[in-house]
Amino acid sequence: MATKHDYSKDDIRRIVKEEDVKFLRLMFTDVLGTLKNVEVPISQLDDLLDNKLMFDGSSIEGFVRIEESDMYLHPDLSTWMIFPWSSERGKIARVICEVYKTNGEPFEGDPRNNLIRVLKDMKDAGYTSFNIGPEPEFFLFKMDENGKPTTKLNDHGSYFDMAPLDLGGNCRRDIVLTLEEMGFDVEAAHHEVAPGQHEIDFKYADALNAADNIQTFKLVVKTVARKHGLYATFMPKPLSGINGSGMHLNMSLFNNDGDAFYDKDGELQLSETAYHFLGGLMKHAKSYTAICNPIVNSYKRLVPGYEAPVYVAWSGSNRSPLIRVPNARGLATRLELRSADPTANPYMAIASVLEAGLDGLRNEIVPPKSVDRNIYHMNAQERKDNQIVNLPDDLLDGLKELSSDKTMKHALGEKIFNSFLAAKHLEYDAYRAQVSEWERDQYMEQY
């Protein structure tokens, strides 16, 4: 996790003076998960600290109509951070903001505000925190003379390879050093299974900070990669025939007694709370897939043969199901959702899986039995006998599942829910209208 500080307004003013900060980058995230920013000179600092900075919300995907466009940015001062790559003409600081309406109320179309709302539901249910340990993967590609990404990988390494096969090592190390300079506690960094693919794991954090960290992580990775003449992409499946990039979400729920998922006397040393939370995750899995795997390309990764999950099942001992229970116990007891990918809006993805789990707790949903053999080796009848169903085949299938799930509508709130569905149906329609190279290769001469 990135280090958080309880900065006061006076602390910020002092730091700005001591560090010669010249510009402020005010960051927030739209419904599609894109990190947005409004950059202002340091002369606007007092207005920012007094919640008086406005922006035009009508230009942001999924926000508001033109006639209700004025919005305010309220900074979360604990997210204050000075970029280590600031220019010679003064440093640039960032702060993550929440979006507010002109009447002073939090804007319900802001994914960060929405996650804060769901976390309040969690606390009202008697829990203190929901921790997330993300594992985002990415690819490094070479760029052309115009600075555009090519499909040429920068190495041919594989899992845990070292130089000379892993030519992304220097870039990855620079990313780690930059993250650490920004307060991240990096736990591991290594080459992943596919050529050109990398993973950097950082320490878990509470849900809101974890979502902030994921967005900051993506920005750092892309910025540092460009300095190495490389293009970093979080696209789940940029190339056919190799593994795609996921973002496994390790999650644990805490109460005043500690990790609510742990029970030393329970089956697998899991508590009844863990099983009911798991039951909710299983019940709503097909619905939150559209949120955790939100683009057309996401479903090119969720196919058999490349380690990504395809079936709704769970296990404490193998890695083929959707949800895995890692071996660690005590305060490290957790559930790992393996389907999510790094194109997901982290605020929405975390809100959706938390609300699914809370639904399992409210209704005491019992999950099906664990599946402790390789699901890919089962036939259709064996999967049916074990109550194993498929994840959605494509984005349209996922949107159909999402649109009929009232729990997921509550997880996102009506405004985000409707905006997301509308935007994603437009995206799928645009994709469906395109003719691919595969179709031409397959059909031009045959018909």
N, C-alpha and C positions, 0 to 999 in steps of 0.2 A: 504494500500500500504506500501511497505517497504521504509523507508526513503532513499532518494537519496542525494548524496553530489557531488558538483563540485570539486572533488579532482584534484590537480595538481600532477605532477610527484614528486615534492619535498614533498608534503603532504604525499604521499604514502611512500616515503623513511623515513620520520620522524615517521610515524605510525609504520612501520616495526621495527624500532629501539626501540621505546617506549614500544611496546607491545610484543617484543621478538618473532616475527613471524619467523618461521623456514622453513615452506613449503608454496608453492603457488599452489592452485588448479585452473587450467584454464578450465573454463566450456563453453561448447557449446552444441547445440542440433542437432541430426541427423534428417533425413526426417521422420523417424518413431516416432519421438517425444521423443526418449530416450536421457536422459541427459548424455553427455559424459564429461570426464575430463582428462586433462594431468596434472600430479602432478610433480612439479619440486622443487628443493631446492631453498632457498632464494638467493643463489649465482647467480641465473639466473634473478634476478629482473631487472637489467639494460637492459638486452636483451629484456625482456618482455615490459618494458616501451618504448623501442625504436622500437617496432614492429618487432623484429628480431627472435622471437621464432618460430620454424618450427615443423610440425608434419606430419605424414604419412596419407594423406587423403584417400588412397585406402582401408584402413581397416574400414572405416566408411560407414554405409548403405546409399546408394544413393548419395555418394559424387563423387569420380573420379575413372578413370581406373588406373591401376598400372603404366602405362607409363607417367602419369601426376600427380603423387601422392604428390609431395611436396606442402605443404600449410603453410601459416603463420597465427598465431593467434594475432589479434589486440585487446587489452583489452579495454573495456568500463570502464574507471576508476570510473564512477559514481556508478558502481555495486560492488565496493570493499567492502568486508565484512569479518570480522573475525568470524570463527565458535565458538560458545560458548562451544562446546564439545571438544575443542582442547586438545591434549595430554599434559602430564607433561613435555615432552621433547621439548617444544616450541609450539607456536600456529600455526594454519593452517588458512590461509586466502584464500578466493575465489574471483575471478573476472570473469565476463561473457565476452566472447570474440566473435568477428566476424571473420569469416574465409575469408582470402584473398589469391589471386593467386600470383604466383611468379612475375608477371608483375606489381603488386601493385594495381590491380583492385579487388573490392569486388567479392567474389565467388558467382555466381548466384544460386548455389545449397545449400547455407546456408539459412535455414528458417528464421533466424533473419535478415540477409541482405535483404531477400525478403520482409519481413514485412516493413522494413525501406523504400524500394522502393515503396510499395503500399501507405504508409503514405505520401510519397512525392506526389503521384497522388492526394491524398486527399487535401493536402495543395495547389497544383496547381489549384484545383477546388474551392478554396476560404475558406476552413475550417481550423481551427487552431489545433483541437485535436479530437481524438476519444477515449472516455473513456470506460473502461471495468470494471465491477464489477463481478468477478467470484464467483460461489458458489459450490466449489468442495466437493463431498461426498466420503467417503471411509468406508471400513469394517475393523474391527479388529478381527483376528483369533488367536487361540492358536497355539503354535509351538510344534513340537515333540522334542524328546531328541537330534536329530541331527540339530536342528535349522531350520527345514523345516516347511512351513505352513501346518496346518491341515485344515479340514473343520469344526472344532469345534469352535463355536462362544464363545466369552468370556462373553457374557451377553444375557439376554432375554428381554431387555428393548425395549421401543418404543418411539414415538415422544415426546421429551422434558421430558422424564422420569428422575428421580433422583435415587441416591443410595437407597436401595441395588440393584434395578433392573439394573441400569446403572453402570456396573462394569468397564466400560472404562473411567469413569469420571476422575480418577487420571491421566491416560495416556493423556487424552484430555487436562487437565489443564496444564500438563507439556509441551505439544505441544504448547499451547497458550503462556505460559511464555517464551519458547524458541523463538517463532516467535517474541514476543514483544522485547526480548533482541536483536534480529537481525533487529529491526526497523520496524516491521509490525504493522499496526494499526488494531488490531483485533476488529471486531464489534460484533460478536456473536459466541458462540460455544455451540452446543447441540447435544443430541442423536437424530438420525433420526428415520424414521418410522419403518424400519426393525431392528430385533435383530442384535446387533453387528455393526450397521451402525451409522456413525457420520458425522457432518458437522461443518466446521469452516469457517466463512465468514470474509474476510478482506476488508478494504476500497478500493474503486475503484481507478484506476490509468490510466494514458494515456496508449494507446494500447501496446507500446513496454515494458514499465515497468510492465504492468499487465501480459504479457506473461512471463517475467523474474520471476515475483513473483509466478506465478503458478508452474514453474519448481522448484524454491527454496522451496515452500510450500511442494511439494511432497517429496523432499529430507528430509526435517525436519520431516515430519510425519512418514516416514519409519524409520528414524534414532532413534527418540524418542520412537516409538513403540517397537523397538527391545530391548531398555533398560528396558522395562517393560515386556519382555518375550513374546511380541505379534508381530504378523505380520500384517502390514497395507497393504491393496491392494486397488488399484483404478480400478480394474477389474469391468466393469459395472454390470455384473450379475453373481456373484460367486456361488449363490445358487438358485435353482428353488423354485417357490412358494412364494417368498418375493420380496419386492421392490428392484430395482437396484439402482446403484449410477449414478447420473447425475452430470453435471457441467453447471448449468444455466449461461448464459452470459447476464448480464445487460449492455446495450450499449447506449451511448449518444454521439451526434455529436455537436461540438462547433464551433462557428465562433467569430468574433470580438465583436458581440453583446451579446454573451452568449450562452445558450443552443439552438441550432438551431431546436430542436424538439418541442419547446414550443411556443404556440401562445395563449394568453389569450382569444382571440376572435374566435379561430378555433373550429371546431367540436371536442369534447372531450378535448379541449384546446391543441390540437396538430396542429403543423404547416403543411403547404403544403410540406415542406422539410421532415417532419416526415412521412407523408403518401407516398411520392415518395420513400423514403428510405425503408419503410415497403413494398412497392410494389416490389422493387428489391429483398428483402429478401424472399418474397413469390414466386416470379418467379423462383429463383434459389435454392429454398429449397431442392428439390430432388437431386440436383447436389452437393451442399456442405455437404449433409448428409454423404457422404463417407469420407469427411475430418473431420467433427465434430464427427463422429461415425466410427472410422477407423478399427475396428477389428471385426472378426466373432462374438464374444460374444456381441458386442454392440447391435446387433439386437435381442438378447434374452431379452433386456430391453425394446425395443420399441415395446411392445405388449399391447393390451388392458388389463385393470384391475389392473395396478400397478402405476398409476399416471403419467407415462411417456407419452409424446405425440406420437400419431400414425398418425394423419391427418394434412395436410397442411391447417391451418386456423389461424385466429388471433382474439383476443378479448380484450376488456377493462374491462371485468367483470368476466370471469371465467378461470379456470386453465386447462381445457382439451385441448385447442389448442396448436399449435406449438409455437406461439408468443403471449405473453401477454403484455399489457400496464399497468404497475403498477400505483397505484393511485396518487403517488407524482407528483407534477408539479413544475413550476419554474425551477431552476437550476437542479432539480432532475428528470426532465422529461426524460423518457428512454423507450426503448423496451427491453423485456426479451425473449431471445431465450431459449426454455426449452428442446431442443432435445440433445444438445451437452453432451458428457460424458468426464470424466477425462483422458481417454486414448488418446484423441485428442492432436496432436501437437499444443500447444497454439499459436505459431507464425503463423502456417498455418491456423488454425481455424479462428483466428481474421482477418487475411488477406482476407480469403474467404468471411466472412460475410460483411466486410467493402467494398470489391469490388462489392459484390452483391448490397449493398445499394447505392454505387456510380453509378452503372449501372441504378438503379431506378431513381436517381437524373438526370443523363444525358438524359435519355429517358422519363422522367416524367411518370413513370409507376404508374398507379392507382391500388391500391390493391382491391381485392374483398371486399364485405361487411363483417363487423365483424360478428362473430358467438357467440351469447351471451347465448346460452343454451348448456347443456352438450352433446357434440358430440357423446359420447359413447351410449347415449340413442336414437340416430337417426338411422333410417334404411338406406339402401343403396340409395334408391330413394331420401330421404331427404338430404343426403350428396351430391348427384349429383345436386339437385336443388340449393344447396348453394355453388356450385363450389368447394367442398371439395374433395381433392384427397389424396391418401395414401402416406405416406413416403415410401421409399424403404423397401422391405420385408427382404432383407439380404444384405450382403456386395457385392455380385456379382451384384445385382440389382442396388445398389448405385454406383458401379464403372461404370456400363453402362451409368447411368445418367451423371456422372462426365465427362466421356470421350468425350461426344458430346457437352459439354458446353464451348464455346469459352471464355466467361467471366471468368469462373473458371480457364481456362488455363492461362489467363492473370493474374489472382489473384495469382497463384503459380509460374508463369514463366515456360517456356518450360522445363527446366532441372528438376525442382522439380516435375512438373506435370507428366512427363514421368517416372521418377524414382519411384514416389509414385504408379502410376498405375501398373508398372511392379512388384514392391515388393508385392503389395496387391493381384494381380492375383496369384502370387506364393503362398501366404498365403492361399487364398481361395482354390486353387487346393489341397494343402496339407490337409486342413480340409476336403474337399470333399472325399478324399481317405480313411479317417479314418472310422472305424465302431464303433459306440457308444454303451454304455451300454443300452441305451433306445431301440436301434434297436434289440439287443439281447433279451432283456426282452419282446419286442413286437412280435418278429417274429420267434424265435428259435423253440418254441413248436407249434406255429400255423401252420407253413409250413413244 
